[in-house]
């Protein structure tokens, strides 16, 4: 499977190749146009989730996915049930603090803030946390390479060289980094999102309620946890909806989906 990051690199390489052709063949018009369209296709592919909601809203396009509806605004998922409609909205949570490097008092304060946030919510809310391990093999190899290079330089220096002190400090720094990475707390990547659902007799009522609830959830979580909470649209929203059933089984797949 070609990952999104690889597609990005390939697209950038294609645009660069088009510019090189423009210079080599001295025919800049067509090559420049090719590069322009190549770059435009990259922007549409990478940031299409920002453009599609405007297009579907203008065209009043409703997408149907297995009995669920995605309105033209591409910000909610709707399901008809009996005589009414359910509407669900997804929000992304970005945390900027961790309890790992906090004191016991700070950890207690963070836990208290989280409990306060939960107690302030008036509607049913689901907070999801996707946790995956960070592969630091490349970083460890780079640190070992730099340490080895510094050690080689040190062995070649005379005993009275002033450079020895600087190299000893550099080697000690690399040793501390390796010690912290290999024997410290295991680094993790946390992907978090929240969803809330509202019921209405009509689609418009359900959508109005769930958007109002999402706005309230966003205000409470961002103010009590000091986190950034943003609405999810289009593919990001659909991805979170699908994660309710099937999670990315591998770390690389998760990285690719959230890239």
Secondary structure, 3 states (H helix, E strand, C coil): CCCHHHHHHHHHHHHHHHHHHHHHCCCHHHHHHHHHHHHHHHHHHHHHHHHHHHHHHHHCCCEEECCEEECCCCCCEEEEECCEEEEEEEEEEECCCCCCCCCHHHHHHHHHHHHHHHHHCCCCEEEEEEEEECCCHHHHHHHHHHHHHHHHHHHHCCCCCCHHHHHHHHHHHHHHHHHHHHHCCCCEEEEEEEEEEEEECCHHHHHHHHHHHHHHHHHHHHHHHCCEEEECCHHHHHHHHHHCCCCCCCHHHHHHHHC
